[in-house]
């Protein structure tokens, strides 16, 4: 699973019929402490996520097995809205050190 933040939407008037009615969102991967990571992912929203919300993203076969994505041409799916992320002290320190580099 990947942590990400919703940063946009994708509108597609012509697409595979199996994607009709599915909301496509642009997700920016983030670290556990909320810092942006490189790249963007377009994902099918299965949980009615909103702009700037932190979400859980799955890809590959996991995305194709997500609710509402079975037998659809999907490579990434949003499967959860994150309330909080807690890290133990050791990993918090590792994240802080990595940010300073």
C-alpha positions as CSV (number, residue, x, y, z in Angstrom):
1,X,0.0,0.0,0.0
2,X,1.1,3.6,-0.7
3,X,0.2,6.7,1.2
4,X,-0.9,9.6,-0.9
5,X,-2.7,12.9,-1.1
6,X,-5.5,13.8,-3.5
7,X,-4.3,16.7,-5.7
8,X,-6.6,16.7,-8.7
9,X,-9.1,15.0,-10.9
10,X,-9.1,13.4,-14.3
11,X,-12.0,13.9,-16.7
12,X,-12.2,11.5,-19.6
13,X,-15.2,11.6,-21.9
14,X,-14.1,8.6,-23.9
15,X,-12.9,5.6,-22.0
16,X,-13.3,1.8,-21.6
17,X,-17.0,1.2,-20.9
18,X,-16.1,-0.7,-17.7
19,X,-14.8,2.6,-16.3
20,X,-18.0,4.5,-16.9
21,X,-19.2,6.2,-13.7
22,X,-15.8,5.7,-11.9
23,X,-14.2,8.8,-10.4
24,X,-10.5,9.2,-11.4
25,X,-8.3,11.1,-9.1
26,X,-4.7,12.3,-9.3
27,X,-2.7,11.2,-6.2
28,X,0.7,12.5,-5.0
29,X,2.6,9.8,-3.1
30,X,3.7,11.0,0.4
31,X,6.0,9.8,3.2
32,X,4.4,8.7,6.5
33,X,5.1,12.2,7.9
34,X,3.2,13.8,5.0
35,X,6.2,15.0,2.8
36,X,5.6,14.8,-0.9
37,X,7.5,12.1,-2.8
38,X,8.2,12.1,-6.5
39,X,5.6,11.3,-9.2
40,X,1.9,11.2,-9.5
41,X,-0.6,8.4,-9.9
42,X,-4.1,8.3,-11.5
43,X,-6.3,6.0,-9.5
44,X,-9.9,4.9,-9.4
45,X,-11.7,6.2,-6.2
46,X,-13.6,3.4,-4.4
47,X,-14.1,5.3,-1.1
48,X,-15.4,8.8,-2.2
49,X,-12.2,10.6,-1.2
50,X,-12.0,14.4,-1.4
51,X,-9.4,17.0,-2.5
52,X,-6.3,17.1,-0.2
53,X,-7.3,14.0,1.8
54,X,-4.7,11.5,2.7
55,X,-5.5,8.1,1.2
56,X,-4.3,4.5,0.9
57,X,-3.5,3.5,-2.6
58,X,-3.0,0.0,-4.0
59,X,-1.7,-0.9,-7.4
60,X,-1.4,-3.9,-9.8
61,X,-3.4,-7.0,-9.0
62,X,-4.4,-5.5,-5.6
63,X,-6.1,-2.7,-7.4
64,X,-8.0,-5.0,-9.7
65,X,-9.3,-6.9,-6.6
66,X,-10.5,-3.7,-4.9
67,X,-14.2,-3.1,-4.4
68,X,-15.8,-1.8,-7.6
69,X,-12.7,-2.6,-9.7
70,X,-13.1,-6.4,-10.3
71,X,-12.7,-7.2,-14.0
72,X,-11.9,-3.6,-14.9
73,X,-8.8,-2.2,-16.6
74,X,-7.4,-0.6,-13.4
75,X,-3.8,-0.3,-12.3
76,X,-4.3,1.9,-9.2
77,X,-7.2,2.2,-6.7
78,X,-7.9,4.3,-3.7
79,X,-9.0,1.9,-1.0
80,X,-9.0,4.0,2.2
81,X,-9.1,7.5,3.7
82,X,-6.4,7.9,6.3
83,X,-7.2,9.6,9.6
84,X,-3.8,9.5,11.2
85,X,-0.4,7.9,10.8
86,X,1.7,7.1,13.9
87,X,5.4,6.0,13.8
88,X,7.5,4.6,16.6
89,X,10.4,6.8,17.9
90,X,13.1,5.0,16.0
91,X,11.4,5.5,12.6
92,X,10.4,9.1,13.4
93,X,14.2,9.8,13.9
94,X,15.0,8.1,10.6
95,X,12.5,10.2,8.7
96,X,13.8,13.4,10.4
97,X,17.4,12.5,9.4
98,X,16.4,11.8,5.8
99,X,14.7,15.2,5.5
100,X,17.9,17.0,6.7
101,X,20.0,15.4,3.9
